[in-house]
Amino acid sequence: PYTTLFRSRGLIVLVAACPCGLLVSVPLAFLGGIGAASRQGVLIKGSNFLEALSKAETFVFDKTGTLTKGEFEVNELLTADGVSEAELLEAAAYAENFSDHPIAASIKRAFAKEGNEIAAERISDVKEVAGHGIRILLDGAEVFAGNEKLLGDNGIAVVPAEKPGTVVYVAKSGSYMGCVIISDTIKPEARQAIKSLKQAGVKQTVMLTGDRKKAGEAVAKELGIDTVYTQLLPADKVAKVEELLAQHTDGKGKVAFVGDGINDAPVLSRADIGIAMGSMGSDAAIEAADIVLMDDDTTKIAKVVTIARKTLVIVRQNIVFALAVKAFILILGAFGLANMWEAVFADVGVSVIAILNAMRMLRVK
């Protein structure tokens, strides 16, 4: 009789201890969270990224193409003494002729609007200085177009522009010609995106840009961003993200980076969560990112953060519920106070309830 009793209790304990509820409901909750995000037009490449996003406390944004439209237009031409606007624009357009950067495209459009065409045979010995600008020979004369550092490194003094916007300084034959003021348009949803993230409990928002300080600070102030770092090269952006990651070495907070360009790929890979623009973003950025906004709508970042946090709440609910019920039935079964039907409930019943709870993610709003 004792053998039969122990066998009976052993079977009850064995059935109650079956981990089906955990093995099915937890992955299903993450799957529901990924599905809820996909209905918002956001692609999440794995459940581990959804979990990391729920812990994100710092969001870092690239400026051009992410918070702004990346549609540059020439606003103003500031010329040096004895230089006409036509001469300044011509030198800048020829210098930027072989560049496909949006800033270069805006200068070439402005030059074309004046009824001009670029004669490529006048250009020779083109040299790009990464992150600073371009140097060419135009009809044999040396032309520089880029930032203040480019001209300063070549012994050319510039007159700093005090107006907001991206500034391209131009020099020819060692003489300063003036500068081209170019502006970018802020995306209409960008301010709401930053506001929604703060309402969702994000502690810090940061913007990284290669623009000069005045232009970057003007955009950050308009959008309500906490911290802005300007005049950064692609490698500098990685270094800044490294600094922010070092502030979260306790593992409690995560750093997310949002970008769109090919230069953002290293930063997207280095951050805890990389978020890329799916429509306007480069292929390299999309490949390196963990999360992709298919329609480039940054307001959906806060929505996905909410989805991620709700997913983790449901996962914890399922784990606690399953373990609590199983532990209770196991104790009763060990003392002979639970029968086989109660053990089946601890297995199948808990699984069904946990699955139904996980399915709530499919109806999240």
N, C-alpha and C positions, 0 to 999 in steps of 0.2 A: 504493500500500500504506500510506503514512503517513496518508493521508486516512481510509482505512478503519479503521486502528488508532485514530486520535484520535476518530473517530465512535463506535467501540465503547467506548472508555474514557469518552467523554462521556456515552453512554447509561447506563453502569454508575454513574457519579457522579450523574447526574440521578435515577435510580431510588433509589439509596441515600440521597440527600439529601431525599427526600419526607418531609414532617413529619407524616404520618398518625398515627404512634405518639403524638406529643405532643398533637396536636389532638383525639384521641379519648380517650386514657387519662386525661389530667389532668381534664377536665370529668367523666368517669365516676367518678373517685375522689371528687370533691366531691359528686356525685349520690349515691354510695353512702354517704358520711358523713351527708348530709341524710336519707337513707332510714333509716339506723341510728338517728339521733336521733328520727325520727318513730315508730319502733317503741317507743321509750321514752316516747312521749307528749309529745314536744317538737317544736314547729314552728319551723324555722329559715327565714327569709324569703329567704336567698340565700347563695351560696358565699362571698362576701366577708365575711359575718358569721361564718361558720364559721372562716375563716382568722383573723379578728380575735380570736375567742374562744380560739383555740389560744395566743395571745400574752397573754391576760389575766393580770395579776399582782395587781390590786387589785379586790376585789368590794365594792361598796357596797350596803347593804340599807336599805330603808325598814322601819320596825318594824311598825306596825299593818296587819294584813291580809297581811303578808309573812312575818314571823317569829312573829307572834302571830295568833290566830284572828280578832281584831276583834270578839269577843263580849264586850262590856263588861257588868259587873254592879256595882251599888252595894254597896260593902263596909261603909262606915261614914259616919255623919253626925257631924261635929264642930261643935257649936253655940257661939255666943257667949253671954255671960251674959244671962239673961232671954229667951232664944229657945228655943222647943221644937223638937224634931226634925221634928214635923209642919209647923210654920211654915217651917222651912228647906227641907224637901223640896217643899212647895207652891210657894214662890217660885222654886225652881230649875226645877221642872216647867213652870210657866207661862212662864218665860223661854225655855225650850228647846222650847216647843210647836210652833213652825213650822220647827224645824230637823230635817233628816233625817240628821244625823251620828250614828254609832253611840253616841257618848257621850251625846248628847241622848236617843237612844232608850232607853238604859239608865236614865236618870233618870225618864223618863216611865213606863217599866215598873214601876219601884219605887214611883212614886206611885199607879199603877193597882192594884198589889198590896195597897195599904192600903184598897182599896175606894173610891177617889176618881175623879172624872171632871173633866176640864178644861172649863171654860166659856169658850169662845173669845171671847165678847162682853166679858169682863172685860179683855181685852188690847187695847192700842192703841199706836200710834207705835213699831213694832218697828224696831230698827236693829242690824244685824250689823256688828261691828268685825272685819274679816278677820284671822284668826289669833289673835284675843284673846278673843272672846266675844260676848255679846248684851246689848243694853239694850232694855228695854220699859217701858211704863206699865201697871201692874196696878192697876185701880180708881183710876187717877190718880196712883198712887205710883210713883216711878222705881225700877226693879229692874235690877241688873247681875248677870250670871252669866258667869264666864269665868276667865281666869288672873289672877295677882297684878298684872300690869302694867295690865290693864284697870281694876281698882279703884284702883290707885295713880295712874293718869292722871286719875282723877276725884276725887282727894282723899280716898279712903277707905283707912284703914289696915287691914291684914289681919294675922291671926295665922298665920304660915307653918306649914303642916302638915309634919311630919317623917316621916310614914309613906310607904312606897313605894306607887306607884300614880298614876293621873291625878287631879289635884285641880281641882275646880270651886269657885271662891270665889263667895259670894253676898252681895249687899248690897241693902238696901231703904231708900228715903228717906234716903240718905246715911249709913246705919248698917250696920256689918258684922254679918251674921247668922251666918256660919259657913262651912263648906266641906263638899263632898261628895267622899268618897274612892271612886274607881272603879278597878277592876282589870281587866286583860285577861289572857287565858290564852295562854301560849306554846304554839305548835304542837309536838306531840310529836316531830316529825321535824326541828325546827329545829336542835337541838344537833348531831345527826348530820350535817346538811347543812354546817354550819360545819367540823366535824371532817374530813369527806370532802374539802372544798376545800383544807384545809391539807395533807392527805395527798397531794393531787394536785399540790402544789407552789405553790399560791397564796401570795404573800408577805404580803398584807395584807387584813384584813377590817374593814369600817367600817360603823357603823350611824348613820343619820340619823333623828331623830325630833323632833316638836314637843312631846313630853312634857318635864316638868321634869327637872332634872339627876339627882335621886335615883332616880326611876323608870326613866329611860333607862339609867343605870349599873347598876342591879340586873338588868335584862334582859340587858345586854351581858356582865356578869360570869357570869351563869348559862349563857349560850350560848358563852362563850369567844371573844367578838369582841374584836379588838385595840384598836379606837378607836371612841369614841361621841361624837357631837355632839348636844346636846339644845337644846330651846326654839327650834327652827328654824321659820321660816315657809317656804312653798313657794319663795319667791325665795332664801331663805338656803340651801336645799338645792342649788339650781343653783350658787350661789356656792361652796359646799363642793366640789362635783364639779369645778368649774373649777379650784380649787386643786389637787385630786388629779391632774387632767389636766396641769397645769403641771409636775408632778413627773415626767411621762413624755414630755417633749418630744423625747427622743432617738428616739422611735418604736419602741423595743424592747418596752416594756410597754404594755398596754392597761388601761383602766378600764371595768368592767362595773357597771351599776346594776340592781338588782332591786326592782321596786315593783308596786303594784296599783291605786292610786287615781287619780282624775282629776287630782289635784294633782301626781302623779308624772310626768305626760306630758311637761312641759318637761325634766325631768331625764333621762328615758328617751331623749329625742331628743338631748340634749347629750352624753351619755356615749358612749364608743367603741362599747359594746354595751349595748343596752337589753333587759332581760329582764322580761316581764310575766306576771302570773298570768292564766291563760286562763279559769278557772272563776269565781272571785270578782272578778277584775279588771274595772275599768271599760272601756267601749268605747274611750274616749280613750287609755287606757294601752296597750291591745292594739294599737291603730292606730299608736301612736308607737313601739312596741317593735320590735326586730329579731328577738327570739326570744320564743316564748310557751310557758310551761309549761301544757299543756292541763288537767292535773289539780291544779295548784297545789302539786305536791310538790317542795319545794326541794332534796331530796336528789338529784334528777336533774340538778341543775346541774353537780355534779362529774362525773357520768357523761358529760354532753355535752362537758365540757372534755376528758375523756379521748378521746372519739370525735373531737373536733376535732384534737387533737394527733396521733392515729394517722392521720387523714386526711392531714395535712400531711406526715407521714413517708412515706406511700405515694406522694404526689404527688412528693416529692423523689426517691424511689427511681426512679420512672418517668422523671423528667426526666434524672437522671444516667445511668441505664441506656440510654435511647434516644440521648442525645447521645454517650455513650462508644462504643456499637456503631457508630453512623453515622459518627463521626469516624474510627474504625479502618478501616471498609470504604472510606470516601472516600479515605483515604491509600493503601490497597492498590490501589484502583481507579485512582487517578491514576498509579501506577507500573506498572500493568498486571498486578498480582498478585492481583486479584480478578475473578471471572467474574460473569455476570449472575445466577446462582442466589444467590450470596452477597449481591449487591445487593438481590435480592428479599427475602432474609431480613432485611436491614437495614431494609427497609420493612415488609413484611407480617408477617414473623416477630416483629420488635420490637413491632409494633402488637398482635399477639395476646398476647404475653407480658405487655406492659404492661396490657392490658385484663384479663387473668386476675389480675394483681396488684391492680388496682383493685377487682376484684370481691370481694376479701377483706373490704372494708368492709361488704359485705352480710351477712357472717357474724360481725361483731364482737360481742363480749359485754360 
